[in-house]
Amino acid sequence: MKSRTTRMLALPLALALAATTAASVAAQDDEAEAAETVAVSIRLPWFPGSQFAGSYVAQEKGFFAEEGLEVTINPGGFDTNSITLVAAGTDTFGMHDTNSLVFASVEEIPLVTVATFLQKHPGAIMALAESGFETLEDLVGARIGFQEGGPWMLTQAMLVKNGIDPDSLEQQTIGFDLTPLLEGQIDLQTVFATTEPIIADSMGVETTVFVPYDYGVETSANALFTNKRFFDENPDVVCSMVRAMARGWEYVFENPDEAAEIVVAVDPDNLDPEIERNIIAAMDGAVRTPDAMENGIGSMTEARWQTTVDVLRDFGGLEAEVDLGSVYSDICFAE
């Protein structure tokens, strides 16, 4: 029979052992959770704004975390190239336009696009509503200002596809601000339909916008990509990223006011809440297209990629053959 003293000594010892065991289990759980969390980064192609709302919302609402991801969102800018940074391994993921990713493939830069969140490319041309332009035929003889790049290539493709010679418009290169259009120096300007018309509206200026996608030139934008090695070694992580960002976009359009607040909080000195809300509204139809609602937000089609290649070949100086199988992968949308 054990003495009372022995029993009294045994009790605290048992409690200490139990506490130690519990602490050990908790530590193991924390280590397991940490081991399951993958740290990645995404490099945006431009400064913060609602065109990247899906990423910011996915982070703020915990969608990345629920997929086991710890994501750092790095901004882009004038001198920051997401393609080179991802290719070098500085960032895990990047976003960029589909044109540049086609050229990257031709140059044998080992990247893979895994989603395009703007299924309807917003590249467009804009006129003041007072111009009276209603059809593409009305544009013949107009003065158009453009920057080299996606919207201008798409504009030329749109005109040709609809029987209009781009040279029938008086062309001149301009900067990115709206001053030449607003001051009447030009009649048309290349823009992104999800941005500049909203800015003009905030200034009380009504506009008319022609979007090539609506005139038979169907391409996509806001492409999410990673380097091929990471893609081959971490397909589950890649698809977790795609799922979380798609959820982010769904939340954006279901909760636009909250989404705008989340975006503005990223750069409150340079972002206006009302403009960001209006940009979100303008992006809805470009992200949640009928195809996206059927096949998934961010899903891609070979036809849209082929149109991108065709536009680049006709108006972007592309000469090399392109293997689309090396440009993109739709594994994250496979049934």
N, C-alpha and C positions, 0 to 999 in steps of 0.2 A: 504494500500500500504506500502510495506516494505521500510525502509530508506536505503540509500546507505551504511551507516555504518553497518546496520544489514546484508546486502548482503555481505559486505566485510568480516565480521566476520564468516558468514556461510560457505563461500568458503573454507578457510583453515581447518575449522572443518570437512567439508565433505571429504576433501583430506586426513586428518589425519585418519578419520574413514575408508576410502577406503584402506589406507596403512596398517592400523591395521588388517583389514579383510584379505587383501592379505597375510600379514605375517602369520596370523593365519592359513590360508589355506595351505600355503607352509610348515609350521611347521607340520600340520596334515599329509600332503603328505609324509614328511620326516619320521614321526613316523610310518606311514602305511608301507612305504618301508622297514624301519628297522624291523618292526614286521613281514614282509613277508620273510625277510632274516634269514636263519637258520644257526647258527654257528656249524660246525662239524669238526672233525679231522680224519685223516687217518694215521695209523701207518704202515710204510713199514717194510718188513721183513729183509731188508739189507740196506747197505749204498746207497747213491744216484747213479743212473746210468740209462742208456737208457732202462733197463728192466722195468722201471717205467715211461717212457717218456709220456705215455698217461695221467698220473696224472699231471705231471709238465706242459705239454702243455695245458691241460684243465684249469689249474689255470692261466697261462700266457695269454692265448687268451680269457679269460673271459667266458668260457663255464660253469664253476661252477656258476659264478655270474648270468648268464642268466637263470640258473635253480633255482635261489633264495638261493644259498648256499655260505656261507663264509667258505672256507676250509683251515685248517691248515695241511700241509703235514709234518709229523714227520718221521725222518729217523730211520732205524733199525740199527742193529749191532750185534756183537758177544754176548753181554750180554743183548740184548733187545728182548723180545718175544711178538710179536704183539697179539698172542692169549690170553695170560694172561692179557695184558693191555686192550684189548677190553672187555674181560669177566668181568674185574673189573670196567669198565666204565671210565677208564682213557682216552681212545680214543673211538671215535664213530664207526669208521670203521678200518679194518685192511686188510692186504694182507699176504697170507702165502701159503704153498703148500697144495695140496688136501689131501695128506697122513696124515698130522698133524691134519687137520680138521676132518677127519674120526675118528682118535683116540680121539680127543676132544669130539666128539659126544658120543663115547663109554664110556668116563669118565663122561658123563652127564654134560659137560660144555655147557651152553645154548648159542650156537652160530648158525647162519644161513648163509650159503654161498649164495650169490645172483648173482655172475658172475664168470667166469674163463676167463681171457683175453688172456692167452696163451692156445688156444684150442688144439694145438699140443704140448705136453710136450717136452721140449728141452733136457731132460735127455738123455745122450748118452755115447758112448765110442769112444775114439780117438786114432789113431795110426799115426806115421809119414808116409808120403806117400811113403817113401823109403822102408818101411817094405814089400810092395807088397801085403798086405792084400786087397782082393777084395770081398770076400764073407764071410759069417759067418763061413762056414766050414774051412776057412783058419785060423781061430783063435784057433783051437784046438792045445793045447800045448804051446800057447803063455803065456807070463807073464803079468798079469793084476794087476794094482794098483788101489785101490778104497778107497773111504771114505764111511762109513756107511750112508745110506740115499736113497733118491729117485732114482738117476741115477743107483746105484748099484742094487737095487731091480728090477728096470725096465730092466736092462741088464740081470739079471738072468732069468727073465720072457721071455725076447726075445730069449735067447738061448734055453730054454726049449721048447718054442712054436715052434721053428724051428729045433727041434730034436737034440740039442747039450747039453751035460751034462756040467753044469758050473764047475764041479770038473775036467773037462778035461783041464781046464786052470790053470796055476800056479798062485795062488792068494796071494796078500799081501796088507796090509793096508798102505796108504801113506797120506801125507798132501794135501793141496790144490794147491800147486804150481806145475809148469810143469817140474821142474828140473829132477826128476827121469826119465821121458819120454825123455826129450831132451838129457840127458846124457847116454841113453841106458841101464839104470838099469831095465827098464820094457819095454814091447812092446805095451801095451795098458793102457789107463787111463780113469776112469769115469770123465765125464765133462758135461757141459751144451753146447749144440750145438750152442747156441746164444752168447757164451762168449769166452771160451778158444780157439776154432779154430780161432777166430778173433785176439785174443792176439798173438797166434803162428804166424799167417800171418803177423802181424805187426813186428815180429822178423825175417821175411823172411823164415819161416819154413812152408812147405806144409804138409798138414795132410789129413788123410782119416777118415771120421766120420760115425759111424753106429748109427742110431737113432731108438730106439725100436718102436716108433710110426709107422715108415715106414715098420716094420716087424711084424705088427699085434697086438702090445700092445698099444692100443689107450687110453691114459689118458691125462688130462689137468693140467695146472699150473696157477700161478699168480691169486689165488682165492681171490675175494673181499668178505668180510664177516662183519657181525655186530652181536651184541648180540640180543638174541631173544626178549627181552623186547622192545628194540628200534625198531626192525623190526615190531613187532605187533602194536606198537603205532604210527609208522611213515612210513607206506609203501610208501607214496608219496615221502618223502624225500629220502628213500632208492633208489627208481627208478630214481629220479632226479640225484643221485650220479652215478648210472650205466649209464644213458644216457650221462652225461657230460664226463665221462671217455671214453666211446665208441667214442664220437665225438673227444676227444683228440687223440685217436689212429688213427682215420681216418685222422686227420690233420697231425699226425706224418709221415705217409707213403706218403701223398701227398706233404709234404714239409720237407723232411728228413734233409736237411742242416740247415734250421731254427730250427727244432726240436732238432737237436744235439746241436746247440748253446744255446737253452733254458736249456737243461740238464746240459751242461758244466758250465753254469753260476751258477748253484746250488752249485757246489763244484769245482771251477776252479783249485784248487791246486792238485786235485787228478784225474781229468778226462781229457782225451785226445780227442780233437774234431774228429780226424780221426777215432780213435777206436770207439767212440760213434756213428759216422755215419755208420760204418760198422756193428755194433751191431744192429742198427735200420734196416738196410737192411736184416740182417739175421733173424730178428724177424718177418718180414712181412708175410712170409708164415706160421708162427706159430700162428699169430694173425688173419690174414685174410684168414682163410681156406675156402674152398667152403661152408662148413656148416655155418661158421660165416657170409659169404656174403649173404647167404639165410635167416638165422634166426636171425642175429644180432651179432655184435662183442661182445664177452663176454657170448654168450648163451651157455647153457649146455645141455647134454643129459644123460639120465639115464644109457645108455650103457657105456659111458666113466666113470661115477661114479662107476658102478658095476665092471668095469675092475680094477679101483683103489682098491676097496675092495678085489677083487680076488688076486691081486698082494700082498697086505698086508697080506692076509691070508696065502699065499704060501711062502712068503719071508720076511715078516715084523713082524712076531710074533703075528698077530691079531688072537684072538680066539673067541671073543664075537660076537654075532649077531649084524648086523648093520641095522638100519632103515633109509634108504636113505631119506625118507620123513622128517626126523628130521635133516638131514645134509645140505640139500640145498633146495632152492625154486626158481622156474623160473617165478615168477609172473611178473617180469619186462620185460619178453619177451613174455608174453601171448598176443594173438591177441585180 
